[in-house]
Amino acid sequence: MQLAIATNNFRTFWTNDRKYAKYNYFSRRELCLAIDFLIDNIYVRFGDSVFRQVIGIPMGTNSAPLLADLFIHTFEYDFMLTTMKQDLTKAVQFSNTFRYMDDLLSINNEHFGHYINASYPSELELKDTTLTSNEVHYLDTRIKTGNSNKPFHLSQSTTRGMPSHFELLIFLILTATSPPTRQTYGVYISQLARYA
């Protein structure tokens, strides 16, 4: 049986069998064709005029964040494969680099800026939000390193009804011996909601 992606409104996963009745199945080829169709057939109405989008990923659709994430990931993946083959030491410097959608955070990699052009397409506009060597904006949060008693200080970068600053209470590191991921993230999200 050919590898396929199974999906419904609640879950998506790769599988070799199509035994689940409440899922839609796509082969890799069908998935690529569906994505091509979506990207090539986005229309926007402005007043009485209808325009076809010909550049970029269609924003506002349910799949837009995932498509944008997948697009950027392909560049990062290619960069890391090439870098690991050429210089493993340099590749390890990126082990503490994180991206959530279009926000990047690279910890303890002072040369990250030198590799931007090799990592990302020239069409992508990147804005450096580093304030000092120990302070940065990431996901609407100002992160500042401190001393051994208080290693991190977080404060909100924008005002959205949240406290102007707060201290990091727990810093989660998920490892193979950690509790199950789904429950851990549930606790983490509930704590974020509590402080929101």
Residue pairs with C-beta under 8 A, 6 or more apart in sequence:
1 16
1 17
1 18
2 16
2 27
3 14
3 15
3 16
3 27
3 28
4 14
4 15
4 16
4 18
4 25
4 26
4 27
4 28
5 12
5 13
5 14
5 15
5 25
5 26
5 28
5 31
6 12
6 13
6 14
6 15
6 18
6 20
6 23
6 24
6 25
7 13
7 23
7 24
7 25
7 26
8 22
8 23
8 24
15 25
18 25
26 34
35 63
35 67
38 58
38 61
38 63
38 67
39 57
39 58
39 67
41 52
42 52
42 53
42 58
42 61
43 50
43 51
43 52
43 53
44 50
44 51
44 52
44 53
45 51
57 64
57 67
57 68
57 71
58 64
58 67
65 101
68 101
68 102
69 101
72 99
72 102
72 120
72 124
75 119
75 120
75 121
76 99
76 119
76 120
79 115
79 118
79 119
80 91
80 94
83 90
83 91
83 94
83 115
84 91
93 108
93 109
93 111
93 112
94 106
94 109
94 112
96 106
96 107
96 108
96 109
97 104
97 105
97 106
97 107
97 109
97 112
98 104
98 105
98 106
98 107
99 105
100 139
103 138
103 139
104 126
104 138
105 136
105 138
105 143
106 112
113 128
116 126
120 126
129 136
129 137
129 138
130 136
131 137
131 142
134 144
134 145
135 142
135 143
135 144
135 145
136 142
136 143
136 144
137 143
137 157
140 156
140 157
140 158
140 160
141 154
141 155
141 156
141 157
142 154
142 155
142 156
142 157
143 152
143 153
143 154
144 152
144 153
144 154
144 155
145 151
145 152
145 153
146 152
146 153
150 167
152 168
152 171
153 165
153 167
153 168
154 165
154 166
154 167
154 168
155 164
155 165
155 166
156 162
156 163
156 164
156 165
156 166
161 196
162 195
162 196
163 195
166 195
169 191
170 191
172 184
172 188
174 181
174 184
178 184
